Amino acid sequence: PGDQATVRVRFSPRSAGPQAAEVGLLTDARLEQVFRVQVRGDGIAGAAAFPTELMEFGRIEAESRKRLTLAIENPSPIAVEVQPKVLGADRDELWLDPPGPFVLQPGERRELEVTFRPERVGRKQLALAIAPCDTCLDQLVPVAAAALEQAVVAEPAGLDFGQVPVDRDQTETVSL
């Protein structure tokens, strides 16, 4: 009689929305051996939002660069950690800024800079994998990109007009 104890109760919601439960505590009281405490809370789905459509870099020259941005926002009322990474055989040619995980505060919007810096010629196999929260599964953002040896190619590579009399015209055709 008269003793008191502190009990720690943890709320770990498995889904979003209001949740209620009851905690039963055994006591040595004769009339009420189980003392019940009602608990409730709101599960909040905290996750960043971003478009998952194709990021199209197009075709650019090898050893050049092209930058696109991906808008990421946090519509939830709690801070979330976003974890972006690059996937694919050519992942060394795609750079992210910021390069690793970052935290978005409630209502915050940030631009993830994605830079394509190809070193090898050819069509690239790339995708972004972004976890919108620290416990979320990755969401894929496909990336289309190709690197060319030269962005503009002339066919034929050069024109030789030979000898042309003064005051006369001679024409040749080149395809670009």
N, CA, C and O of each residue as an XYZ file, in Angstrom:
704
protein
N       0.829     -1.191      0.000
C       0.000      0.000      0.000
C       0.875      1.257      0.000
O       1.859      1.352      0.732
N       0.492      2.194     -0.825
C       1.203      3.460     -0.885
C       2.443      3.439     -1.753
O       3.043      4.488     -1.987
N       2.844      2.272     -2.237
C       4.021      2.216     -3.119
C       3.658      2.750     -4.494
O       2.501      2.757     -4.915
N       4.689      3.186     -5.156
C       4.459      3.695     -6.504
C       5.578      3.204     -7.409
O       6.705      2.990     -6.962
N       5.256      3.030     -8.679
C       6.228      2.539     -9.657
C       6.053      3.321    -10.951
O       4.958      3.785    -11.269
N       7.127      3.456    -11.677
C       7.077      4.104    -12.983
C       7.114      3.008    -14.040
O       7.971      2.125    -14.001
N       6.200      3.070    -14.963
C       6.106      2.083    -16.036
C       6.315      2.814    -17.352
O       5.694      3.845    -17.610
N       7.174      2.282    -18.158
C       7.451      2.886    -19.465
C       6.586      2.188    -20.518
O       6.630      0.965    -20.654
N       5.807      2.967    -21.255
C       4.922      2.442    -22.293
C       5.393      3.005    -23.625
O       5.589      4.212    -23.768
N       5.573      2.112    -24.603
C       6.063      2.543    -25.916
C       4.953      2.414    -26.945
O       4.219      1.426    -26.970
N       4.843      3.440    -27.805
C       3.859      3.463    -28.892
C       4.612      3.290    -30.199
O       5.415      4.149    -30.564
N       4.368      2.197    -30.910
C       5.015      1.910    -32.194
C       3.942      1.596    -33.228
O       3.639      0.427    -33.471
N       3.368      2.621    -33.836
C       2.275      2.370    -34.794
C       2.779      1.629    -36.030
O       3.885      1.881    -36.508
N       1.960      0.719    -36.539
C       2.289     -0.048    -37.740
C       1.587      0.495    -38.978
O       1.828      0.040    -40.096
N       0.711      1.480    -38.759
C       0.014      2.108    -39.873
C      -0.338      3.539    -39.487
O      -0.276      3.917    -38.317
N      -0.704      4.321    -40.485
C      -1.067      5.717    -40.245
C      -2.485      5.807    -39.682
O      -3.325      4.946    -39.943
N      -2.735      6.859    -38.907
C      -4.065      7.104    -38.382
C      -4.143      6.895    -36.889
O      -3.169      6.483    -36.259
N      -5.327      7.183    -36.310
C      -5.515      7.044    -34.866
C      -5.436      5.572    -34.439
O      -5.929      4.682    -35.132
N      -4.817      5.346    -33.308
C      -4.650      3.995    -32.774
C      -4.980      4.049    -31.283
O      -4.666      5.022    -30.596
N      -5.617      2.987    -30.800
C      -5.950      2.907    -29.380
C      -5.658      1.496    -28.884
O      -5.762      0.521    -29.629
N      -5.296      1.414    -27.625
C      -5.013      0.117    -27.003
C      -5.207      0.258    -25.501
O      -5.539      1.328    -24.992
N      -4.992     -0.839    -24.818
C      -5.142     -0.853    -23.384
C      -3.946     -1.607    -22.803
O      -3.560     -2.658    -23.314
N      -3.374     -1.072    -21.751
C      -2.268     -1.720    -21.065
C      -2.809     -2.225    -19.732
O      -3.370     -1.461    -18.947
N      -2.632     -3.517    -19.488
C      -3.081     -4.098    -18.226
C      -1.910     -4.282    -17.288
O      -0.909     -4.900    -17.652
N      -2.024     -3.755    -16.090
C      -0.961     -3.849    -15.089
C      -1.458     -4.686    -13.916
O      -2.506     -4.397    -13.337
N      -0.709     -5.717    -13.572
C      -1.075     -6.554    -12.424
C      -0.730     -5.835    -11.129
O       0.357     -5.279    -10.977
N      -1.670     -5.859    -10.208
C      -1.459     -5.203     -8.908
C      -1.705     -6.214     -7.792
O      -2.161     -7.331     -8.037
N      -1.402     -5.811     -6.585
C      -1.690     -6.679     -5.440
C      -3.002     -6.268     -4.753
O      -3.294     -6.715     -3.644
N      -3.781     -5.420     -5.418
C      -5.071     -4.988     -4.851
C      -6.056     -6.153     -4.875
O      -6.073     -6.946     -5.817
N      -6.873     -6.246     -3.833
C      -7.832     -7.348     -3.746
C      -9.006     -7.159     -4.700
O      -9.447     -8.120     -5.329
N      -9.517     -5.943     -4.816
C     -10.691     -5.708     -5.641
C     -10.359     -5.594     -7.126
O     -11.132     -6.048     -7.969
N      -9.249     -5.008     -7.444
C      -8.903     -4.775     -8.836
C      -7.472     -5.249     -9.068
O      -6.526     -4.467     -8.973
N      -7.324     -6.547     -9.377
C      -5.988     -7.126     -9.533
C      -5.307     -6.689    -10.829
O      -4.079     -6.674    -10.917
N      -6.109     -6.334    -11.834
C      -5.544     -5.816    -13.090
C      -6.022     -4.379    -13.235
O      -7.220     -4.113    -13.327
N      -5.070     -3.463    -13.254
C      -5.392     -2.049    -13.443
C      -5.182     -1.738    -14.923
O      -4.114     -2.021    -15.464
N      -6.176     -1.164    -15.579
C      -6.108     -0.916    -17.027
C      -5.880      0.578    -17.301
O      -6.520      1.456    -16.721
N      -4.934      0.815    -18.216
C      -4.631      2.191    -18.639
C      -4.908      2.271    -20.140
O      -4.349      1.508    -20.928
N      -5.768      3.196    -20.518
C      -6.068      3.412    -21.937
C      -4.946      4.245    -22.559
O      -4.523      5.256    -21.998
N      -4.481      3.811    -23.710
C      -3.446      4.575    -24.433
C      -3.935      4.809    -25.857
O      -4.649      3.985    -26.429
N      -3.542      5.933    -26.408
C      -3.891      6.233    -27.800
C      -2.830      7.158    -28.391
O      -2.092      7.836    -27.677
N      -2.783      7.159    -29.702
C      -1.834      8.003    -30.425
C      -2.182      8.002    -31.904
O      -3.033      7.234    -32.353
N      -1.529      8.852    -32.642
C      -1.738      8.933    -34.085
C      -0.473      8.473    -34.793
O       0.610      9.015    -34.574
N      -0.623      7.473    -35.639
C       0.492      7.051    -36.484
C       0.610      8.009    -37.654
O      -0.376      8.279    -38.340
N       1.796      8.521    -37.884
C       2.018      9.488    -38.960
C       2.908      8.838    -40.009
O       3.995      8.349    -39.704
N       2.432      8.842    -41.242
C       3.232      8.309    -42.349
C       4.161      9.419    -42.820
O       3.768     10.262    -43.626
N       5.362      9.420    -42.332
C       6.331     10.445    -42.702
C       7.204      9.949    -43.842
O       8.044      9.070    -43.651
N       7.008     10.510    -45.017
C       7.805     10.121    -46.175
C       7.872     11.283    -47.156
O       6.915     12.044    -47.303
N       9.000     11.409    -47.817
C       9.172     12.445    -48.834
C       8.403     12.057    -50.088
O       8.093     10.886    -50.310
N       8.102     13.060    -50.900
C       7.402     12.844    -52.163
C       8.243     13.412    -53.300
O       8.863     14.466    -53.158
N       8.258     12.704    -54.431
C       9.010     13.152    -55.598
C       8.458     12.437    -56.823
O       7.858     11.368    -56.704
N       8.661     13.030    -58.018
C       8.183     12.371    -59.240
C       9.068     11.163    -59.576
O      10.277     11.179    -59.341
N       8.449     10.129    -60.122
C       9.215      8.938    -60.499
C       9.196      8.730    -62.013
O       9.465      7.631    -62.498
N       8.876      9.796    -62.759
C       8.921      9.692    -64.213
C      10.372      9.646    -64.682
O      11.299      9.933    -63.924
N      10.539      9.285    -65.927
C      11.847      9.174    -66.562
C      12.613     10.498    -66.504
O      12.072     11.546    -66.855
N      13.869     10.449    -66.061
C      14.770     11.612    -66.162
C      15.515     11.462    -67.482
O      16.272     10.509    -67.665
N      15.306     12.386    -68.388
C      15.831     12.287    -69.746
C      17.004     13.242    -69.943
O      16.823     14.457    -70.022
N      18.208     12.678    -70.021
C      19.396     13.492    -70.281
C      19.670     13.621    -71.770
O      20.399     14.517    -72.193
N      19.096     12.742    -72.558
C      19.320     12.783    -73.992
C      20.700     12.261    -74.349
O      21.294     11.467    -73.619
N      21.194     12.723    -75.484
C      22.510     12.291    -75.978
C      23.464     13.468    -75.905
O      23.201     14.521    -76.487
N      24.563     13.298    -75.198
C      25.558     14.363    -75.090
C      26.934     13.779    -75.388
O      27.130     12.564    -75.367
N      27.870     14.660    -75.663
C      29.240     14.218    -75.945
C      29.881     13.626    -74.705
O      29.661     14.092    -73.587
N      30.681     12.586    -74.925
C      31.475     12.025    -73.834
C      32.406     13.114    -73.307
O      32.858     13.977    -74.059
N      32.681     13.064    -72.023
C      33.539     14.019    -71.318
C      32.938     15.424    -71.238
O      33.657     16.401    -71.027
N      31.623     15.519    -71.406
C      30.929     16.783    -71.141
C      30.007     16.510    -69.959
O      30.108     15.453    -69.337
N      29.126     17.425    -69.643
C      28.214     17.207    -68.526
C      26.886     17.905    -68.773
O      26.799     18.918    -69.467
N      25.854     17.315    -68.170
C      24.516     17.900    -68.224
C      23.873     17.683    -66.864
O      23.953     16.593    -66.296
N      23.233     18.729    -66.343
C      22.641     18.677    -64.999
C      21.122     18.843    -65.090
O      20.609     19.726    -65.778
N      20.426     17.965    -64.371
C      18.986     18.074    -64.187
C      18.713     18.094    -62.690
O      19.576     17.728    -61.893
N      17.521     18.517    -62.311
C      17.171     18.510    -60.893
C      15.902     17.696    -60.681
O      15.046     17.604    -61.560
N      15.804     17.114    -59.505
C      14.629     16.360    -59.090
C      14.121     17.007    -57.803
O      14.826     17.039    -56.795
N      12.899     17.521    -57.848
C      12.310     18.186    -56.680
C      11.807     17.131    -55.692
O      11.021     16.252    -56.048
N      12.273     17.236    -54.451
C      11.854     16.328    -53.390
C      11.280     17.178    -52.264
O      11.896     18.151    -51.830
N      10.090     16.798    -51.795
C       9.469     17.585    -50.728
C       8.952     16.673    -49.626
O       8.712     15.484    -49.835
N       8.787     17.262    -48.450
C       8.285     16.537    -47.287
C       6.917     17.096    -46.922
O       6.828     18.134    -46.266
N       5.833     16.411    -47.346
C       4.489     16.897    -47.015
C       4.035     16.485    -45.614
O       2.961     16.894    -45.172
N       4.829     15.688    -44.916
C       4.408     15.174    -43.610
C       4.746     16.155    -42.487
O       5.551     17.066    -42.682
N       4.139     15.976    -41.318
C       4.380     16.883    -40.188
C       5.625     16.538    -39.368
O       5.875     17.158    -38.334
N       6.404     15.559    -39.819
C       7.632     15.194    -39.107
C       8.808     15.209    -40.077
O       8.625     15.073    -41.287
N      10.007     15.374    -39.546
C      11.212     15.352    -40.382
C      11.417     13.940    -40.934
O      11.120     12.951    -40.264
N      11.934     13.860    -42.176
C      12.213     12.562    -42.792
C      13.629     12.558    -43.356
O      14.139     13.585    -43.804
N      14.250     11.385    -43.325
C      15.563     11.220    -43.935
C      15.380     10.593    -45.308
O      14.773      9.530    -45.437
N      15.912     11.261    -46.340
C      15.826     10.793    -47.716
C      17.175     10.178    -48.072
O      18.228     10.748    -47.784
N      17.126      8.994    -48.708
C      18.368      8.279    -49.023
C      18.440      7.984    -50.518
O      17.930      6.959    -50.971
N      19.080      8.889    -51.305
C      19.198      8.649    -52.744
C      20.498      7.906    -53.083
O      21.518      8.074    -52.415
N      20.435      7.092    -54.124
C      21.645      6.446    -54.634
C      21.447      6.146    -56.109
O      20.323      6.129    -56.611
N      22.567      5.908    -56.799
C      22.552      5.618    -58.229
C      22.752      4.119    -58.425
O      23.598      3.502    -57.777
N      21.959      3.542    -59.329
C      22.069      2.130    -59.674
C      22.425      1.976    -61.145
O      22.188      2.882    -61.944
N      22.988      0.840    -61.498
C      23.215      0.511    -62.898
C      24.687      0.333    -63.222
O      25.569      0.723    -62.457
N      24.923     -0.265    -64.372
C      26.288     -0.561    -64.816
C      27.123      0.700    -65.020
O      28.349      0.661    -64.914
N      26.462      1.815    -65.311
C      27.186      3.067    -65.587
C      27.029      4.079    -64.458
O      27.109      5.285    -64.692
N      26.807      3.600    -63.236
C      26.540      4.497    -62.096
C      27.688      5.453    -61.793
O      27.481      6.481    -61.149
N      28.900      5.125    -62.250
C      30.031      6.025    -62.019
C      29.960      7.287    -62.878
O      30.770      8.197    -62.699
N      29.002      7.355    -63.810
C      28.881      8.515    -64.689
C      27.710      9.435    -64.299
O      27.411     10.402    -65.000
N      27.065      9.126    -63.190
C      25.958      9.952    -62.701
C      26.280     10.392    -61.276
O      26.585      9.559    -60.421
N      26.213     11.690    -61.020
C      26.599     12.266    -59.730
C      25.401     12.936    -59.087
O      24.595     13.579    -59.761
N      25.291     12.778    -57.766
C      24.201     13.387    -57.000
C      24.741     14.459    -56.067
O      25.824     14.315    -55.499
N      23.980     15.532    -55.916
C      24.326     16.573    -54.957
C      23.045     16.996    -54.239
O      22.187     17.629    -54.855
N      22.891     16.669    -52.972
C      23.881     16.057    -52.090
C      24.102     14.584    -52.439
O      23.200     13.917    -52.945
N      25.319     14.081    -52.161
C      25.687     12.725    -52.579
C      25.138     11.600    -51.704
O      25.192     10.440    -52.112
N      24.626     11.893    -50.547
C      24.151     10.840    -49.648
C      22.852     11.235    -48.984
O      22.160     12.136    -49.457
N      22.510     10.564    -47.883
C      21.261     10.857    -47.187
C      21.198     12.302    -46.691
O      22.214     12.908    -46.352
N      19.971     12.836    -46.659
C      19.754     14.178    -46.119
C      18.384     14.217    -45.456
O      17.519     13.392    -45.751
N      18.194     15.177    -44.561
C      16.950     15.295    -43.797
C      16.132     16.460    -44.356
O      16.651     17.549    -44.600
N      14.841     16.197    -44.549
C      13.901     17.245    -44.935
C      12.981     17.522    -43.749
O      12.368     16.609    -43.196
N      12.895     18.775    -43.372
C      11.996     19.182    -42.298
C      10.563     19.218    -42.820
O      10.362     19.243    -44.034
N       9.560     19.221    -41.938
C       8.165     19.275    -42.389
C       7.934     20.452    -43.337
O       8.299     21.588    -43.033
N       7.327     20.166    -44.482
C       7.023     21.204    -45.465
C       8.206     21.649    -46.305
O       8.033     22.469    -47.206
N       9.402     21.137    -46.042
C      10.591     21.566    -46.793
C      10.630     20.929    -48.171
O      10.194     19.793    -48.359
N      11.158     21.677    -49.131
C      11.343     21.204    -50.511
C      12.806     21.439    -50.887
O      13.366     22.499    -50.609
N      13.407     20.450    -51.514
C      14.818     20.564    -51.892
C      15.002     19.995    -53.297
O      14.311     19.062    -53.704
N      15.946     20.578    -54.022
C      16.285     20.096    -55.354
C      17.477     19.153    -55.235
O      18.525     19.537    -54.718
N      17.320     17.926    -55.710
C      18.430     16.986    -55.800
C      19.043     17.200    -57.175
O      18.387     16.983    -58.194
N      20.313     17.631    -57.203
C      20.980     17.855    -58.479
C      21.553     16.532    -58.968
O      22.264     15.837    -58.241
N      21.229     16.197    -60.218
C      21.679     14.956    -60.837
C      22.492     15.350    -62.068
O      21.958     15.949    -63.002
N      23.779     15.014    -62.070
C      24.664     15.414    -63.155
C      25.165     14.189    -63.902
O      25.729     13.267    -63.314
N      24.945     14.201    -65.220
C      25.428     13.135    -66.103
C      26.773     13.571    -66.656
O      26.863     14.569    -67.371
N      27.821     12.821    -66.324
C      29.191     13.122    -66.766
C      29.778     11.869    -67.413
O      30.556     11.147    -66.788
N      29.399     11.611    -68.682
C      29.844     10.370    -69.326
C      31.324     10.385    -69.697
O      31.863     11.401    -70.136
N      31.952      9.258    -69.515
C      33.342      9.073    -69.922
C      33.444      8.073    -71.066
O      34.388      8.108    -71.854
N      32.448      7.169    -71.148
C      32.450      6.139    -72.178
C      31.303      6.393    -73.158
O      30.227      6.840    -72.761
N      31.540      6.106    -74.437
C      30.539      6.283    -75.479
C      29.518      5.152    -75.382
O      29.874      4.004    -75.115
N      28.246      5.487    -75.602
C      27.202      4.468    -75.657
C      25.981      4.834    -74.835
O      25.968      5.828    -74.110
N      24.942      3.993    -74.969
C      23.700      4.140    -74.196
C      23.975      3.684    -72.771
O      24.681      2.697    -72.563
N      23.429      4.384    -71.796
C      23.740      4.117    -70.388
C      22.641      3.320    -69.705
O      21.458      3.452    -70.020
N      23.062      2.492    -68.764
C      22.145      1.741    -67.921
C      22.184      2.379    -66.539
O      23.114      2.154    -65.764
N      21.154      3.185    -66.239
C      21.140      3.969    -65.009
C      19.728      4.064    -64.432
O      18.734      3.971    -65.151
N      19.673      4.247    -63.137
C      18.418      4.556    -62.439
C      18.776      5.176    -61.100
O      19.855      4.930    -60.562
N      17.872      5.976    -60.568
C      17.999      6.480    -59.207
C      17.124      5.610    -58.318
O      15.999      5.271    -58.686
N      17.632      5.252    -57.163
C      16.856      4.549    -56.145
C      16.801      5.490    -54.950
O      17.834      5.845    -54.381
N      15.598      5.889    -54.574
C      15.444      6.866    -53.496
C      14.513      6.292    -52.434
O      13.356      5.974    -52.709
N      15.033      6.166    -51.225
C      14.206      5.774    -50.079
C      13.639      7.061    -49.489
O      14.402      7.898    -49.008
N      12.301      7.241    -49.513
C      11.703      8.496    -49.046
C      11.661      8.661    -47.533
O      11.248      9.709    -47.036
N      12.085      7.634    -46.794
C      12.229      7.740    -45.341
C      13.206      6.662    -44.896
O      13.555      5.780    -45.680
N      13.649      6.725    -43.653
C      14.702      5.793    -43.227
C      14.245      4.342    -43.122
O      15.085      3.443    -43.077
N      12.939      4.090    -43.082
C      12.439      2.712    -43.040
C      11.679      2.329    -44.308
O      11.134      1.228    -44.390
N      11.635      3.217    -45.294
C      10.887      2.974    -46.534
C      11.712      2.185    -47.537
O      12.943      2.212    -47.511
N      11.013      1.483    -48.421
C      11.664      0.813    -49.540
C      12.026      1.838    -50.601
O      11.382      2.881    -50.715
N      13.064      1.536    -51.377
C      13.480      2.422    -52.460
C      12.381      2.557    -53.510
O      11.672      1.599    -53.819
N      12.258      3.768    -54.051
C      11.421      4.020    -55.220
C      12.367      4.314    -56.370
O      13.325      5.070    -56.207
N      12.111      3.726    -57.531
C      13.010      3.883    -58.670
C      12.590      5.037    -59.567
O      11.408      5.234    -59.848
N      13.590      5.795    -60.008
C      13.410      6.853    -60.991
C      14.293      6.456    -62.177
O      15.518      6.528    -62.078
N      13.687      6.034    -63.306
C      14.507      5.617    -64.445
C      15.242      6.800    -65.063
O      14.758      7.932    -65.041
N      16.419      6.519    -65.615
C      17.253      7.549    -66.236
C      17.589      7.105    -67.654
O      18.041      5.980    -67.865
N      17.368      7.994    -68.631
C      17.742      7.734    -70.019
C      18.886      8.667    -70.376
O      18.777      9.884    -70.226
N      19.991      8.086    -70.851
C      21.165      8.895    -71.196
C      22.039      8.115    -72.168
O      22.087      6.885    -72.141
N      22.720      8.853    -73.018
C      23.662      8.247    -73.960
C      24.806      9.218    -74.179
O      24.621     10.434    -74.145
N      25.994      8.664    -74.406
C      27.173      9.490    -74.675
C      27.636      9.232    -76.103
O      27.737      8.091    -76.552
N      27.911     10.325    -76.799
C      28.390     10.261    -78.180
C      29.857     10.637    -78.237
O      30.362     11.379    -77.395
N      30.527     10.111    -79.246
C      31.923     10.503    -79.442
C      31.990     11.983    -79.791
O      32.833     12.716    -79.274
N      31.077     12.421    -80.689
C      30.927     13.832    -81.033
C      29.440     14.113    -81.115
O      28.676     13.276    -81.596
N      29.021     15.277    -80.652
C      27.606     15.620    -80.708
C      27.171     15.948    -82.134
O      26.036     15.652    -82.507
N      28.045     16.552    -82.940
C      27.747     16.861    -84.332
C      28.779     16.141    -85.189
O      29.983     16.280    -84.975
N      28.296     15.369    -86.163
C      29.180     14.623    -87.050
C      28.847     15.017    -88.474
O      27.682     14.989    -88.873
N      29.862     15.384    -89.245
C      29.675     15.752    -90.647
C      29.998     14.550    -91.523
O      30.976     13.839    -91.290
N      29.150     14.331    -92.550
C      29.373     13.248    -93.501
C      29.276     13.823    -94.894
O      28.177     14.216    -95.286
N      30.276     13.898    -95.626
C      31.641     13.470    -95.306
C      32.289     14.418    -94.300
O      31.810     15.527    -94.065
N      33.391     13.953    -93.716
C      34.061     14.717    -92.666
C      34.665     16.018    -93.193
O      34.842     16.960    -92.421
N      34.979     16.093    -94.461
C      35.548     17.313    -95.052
C      35.155     17.420    -96.518
O      34.770     16.426    -97.133
N      35.249     18.623    -97.082
C      34.928     18.871    -98.490
C      36.157     19.426    -99.193
O      36.813     20.340    -98.693
N      36.463     18.861   -100.363
C      37.579     19.359   -101.169
C      37.003     19.861   -102.478
O      36.545     19.068   -103.300
N      37.021     21.175   -102.680
C      36.476     21.763   -103.901
C      37.480     21.744   -105.052
O      37.131     22.072   -106.186
N      38.683     21.373   -104.775
C      39.686     21.356   -105.841
C      39.903     22.752   -106.394
O      39.826     23.737   -105.659
N      40.173     22.838   -107.682
C      40.400     24.135   -108.324
C      39.071     24.672   -108.856
O      38.360     23.994   -109.598
N      38.761     25.879   -108.466
C      37.519     26.520   -108.896
C      37.900     27.857   -109.519
O      38.548     28.679   -108.870
N      37.500     28.087   -110.780
C      37.829     29.366   -111.417
C      37.231     30.536   -110.628
O      36.150     30.433   -110.048
N      37.962     31.638   -110.628
C      37.497     32.852   -109.972
C      36.198     33.282   -110.651
O      36.045     33.117   -111.861
N      35.284     33.818   -109.893
C      33.972     34.277   -110.352
C      33.038     33.132   -110.726
O      32.053     33.355   -111.430
N      33.316     31.929   -110.280
C      32.435     30.790   -110.503
C      32.059     30.174   -109.150
O      32.766     30.377   -108.163
N      30.971     29.438   -109.098
C      30.534     28.735   -107.898
C      30.596     27.235   -108.137
O      30.361     26.747   -109.242
N      30.915     26.534   -107.088
C      30.826     25.076   -107.118
C      30.211     24.660   -105.791
O      30.588     25.205   -104.753
N      29.306     23.741   -105.787
C      28.637     23.319   -104.563
C      28.849     21.833   -104.295
O      28.960     21.033   -105.224
N      28.902     21.489   -103.059
C      28.977     20.108   -102.585
C      27.974     19.996   -101.438
O      27.520     21.009   -100.905
N      27.639     18.796   -101.071
C      26.670     18.585   -100.008
C      27.342     17.898    -98.814
O      28.141     16.976    -98.977
N      27.007     18.359    -97.642
C      27.470     17.732    -96.409
C      26.248     17.482    -95.537
O      25.357     18.327    -95.443
N      26.210     16.320    -94.901
C      25.123     15.992    -93.977
C      25.621     16.106    -92.563
O      26.714     15.639    -92.243
N      24.816     16.734    -91.699
C      25.185     16.886    -90.298
C      24.258     16.050    -89.448
O      24.392     16.030    -88.224
